Amino acid sequence: MVGRGLSPNLEQATQLLYELCKVNKIRKALRVMDLMVSAGTTPDSSTFTFLVNQLCKRGNVGYAMQLVDKMDELGCAPTTATYNSLVRGLCIHGNLQQSLQLLDRLMQRGLTPNVFTYSFLLEAAYKERGVDEAAKLLEEIVVKGGKPNLVSYNVLLTGLCKEGRFEDAFRLFRELPGKGFRPNVVSYNIMLRSLCYDGRWAESEELLSEMGSRGCSPSIITFNILIGSLAAHGRTGQALEPNAASYNPIIARFCRERNLAAAERCLEMMAQKSCPFNEGTYNAVAALCGEGMQDCPMHDFYRTVISVLCKKGSTLAAFQLLEAMTAKSGFTPDSYTISSLIRGLCLEGMLDEALQIFEVMEENGSRPDIDNYNALILGMCKAQRTDLAVDVFAMMIHKGYPPNETSYIIFVEGLAHEDQPELAAAVLGELHSREAVSRTTAERISMQYDLDLLLD
């Protein structure tokens, strides 16, 4: 194309360049760039930076630096990201001094070093010369007008802890607020790792508690540190027995971030591991009510959480959560929520308590609906108490709720589960003849439970 005097399309040529790098054909990618330039089509800064990064990753830092010089010649100004690629490449290959010269060059051009620039330099300084030299470098950066961030100090904390200088690390950790930085979860994890692997459990617990009180939620890495160190010190039992205190900060964080699906998974994990909920668990979820989060998605979240708890045999916890939500925000359970609670009580064998829900609803001026009755009938049948299910049928009809097809299906399947196939078949046949159950449904139940059913 170029040989025929045609200029390559910038977008297509750039895409080709990227694709060649992806398949590790960097030389051909550079050839494409040269052809673009010779044809008068200059790649933009991000494309040059991409190539510089690819060259540095492959150890061709010298050629990458030549490419940056070429950018200047073509009037395409390098960015901080461009220099970061060079700094990282030089640091990886042990050329710290040259990296520092690049930092000066970057700042002289009026560019601002960012979190990556400082991290690359400080980590390299620590590895090559020790943490004290890294600290001196940080001071020099500040004197030259650089503005280090929390990540820079986290690098120093890591270095001090790795050198066994925990007291110095702790002193720096406590000085962070005075320097204008609030320790984050990474800062705490660095300190916790050092404490835990030294077996300083009391101090670890204090620091973990401090995290919660200062609104810094532990991460998965935090708990991996705790579990790993407990196991390493022969305290495997303690490491493998998570309690509510382990989960609550994570649930609270997910709730604050409105990541309701993740919060729901945590609650389900607690139920699966027979990990009892405590006041902190309820508060983590119920706090959303206090924030006025009463829109439809939040309502669905509460319904789902209560349903999960009931299905996992934690109905008491579901009631406690419901009570907390109701007290804090006036949250009103709907039919689905009531049915979940009824099924949960029946699942745990508390049939009388399930019946009492209907009494409480009526006392409070709330009428149960057909879905609530069906939930109770299903619970009775699963508990192999079809005799009580018949009583509920009668009560339901007496109160003006005619059974629907679901009601009849539950009852027939309950009879079949109680090894009463003849009675189940007779009832099913009668229901079909009265058109209370469709032919398709009757045939499905008959096949599923191997009933001797004759339909007209």
Number of C-alpha atoms within 10 A of each C-alpha: 9 11 8 6 8 9 16 18 10 14 10 10 18 19 11 16 22 17 14 17 18 12 8 12 13 19 12 14 21 18 12 18 22 15 19 20 15 12 16 11 16 19 19 15 18 14 17 24 24 17 24 26 23 20 24 23 16 11 15 15 22 13 13 24 18 11 18 22 14 15 19 11 10 11 11 17 17 21 18 20 20 23 24 26 26 27 27 24 27 25 23 17 12 15 16 23 13 14 23 17 11 17 24 15 13 19 15 10 12 9 16 15 20 15 14 17 22 25 20 22 26 28 22 24 24 20 15 15 12 17 24 14 15 23 19 13 18 22 13 12 17 12 10 11 10 17 15 18 15 17 19 22 22 24 21 24 25 24 24 23 20 14 12 13 14 19 11 13 23 14 11 17 21 13 14 16 11 8 11 10 14 16 20 17 16 18 19 21 23 22 20 23 21 22 21 22 17 14 15 12 16 11 13 21 15 10 17 19 13 13 18 13 10 11 13 19 20 22 14 9 13 19 16 14 18 23 20 18 23 20 15 14 13 10 13 14 11 13 18 12 11 16 16 17 13 13 21 26 21 19 26 23 19 20 20 15 10 14 12 21 13 15 25 22 14 17 22 18 14 21 20 13 12 14 17 12 22 15 13 16 20 21 18 19 26 25 18 20 22 15 10 11 15 16 9 8 11 16 16 14 16 25 19 18 23 27 22 21 25 27 19 19 19 24 24 15 20 24 15 16 24 22 16 20 23 15 13 17 17 13 17 12 15 10 16 17 22 23 25 24 27 29 29 29 25 27 21 16 15 15 20 10 13 23 16 12 18 20 15 12 13 12 10 9 9 11 15 19 14 19 17 22 23 26 23 28 28 26 28 26 25 22 20 16 17 21 12 17 24 15 11 18 21 14 13 18 11 10 10 9 15 13 17 13 14 15 19 19 19 20 24 25 22 24 22 22 17 15 12 14 20 14 14 25 24 16 17 28 22 14 19 19 14 10 11 16 20 14 15 10 14 22 18 12 19 22 12 11 15 13 20 13 19 12 11 7
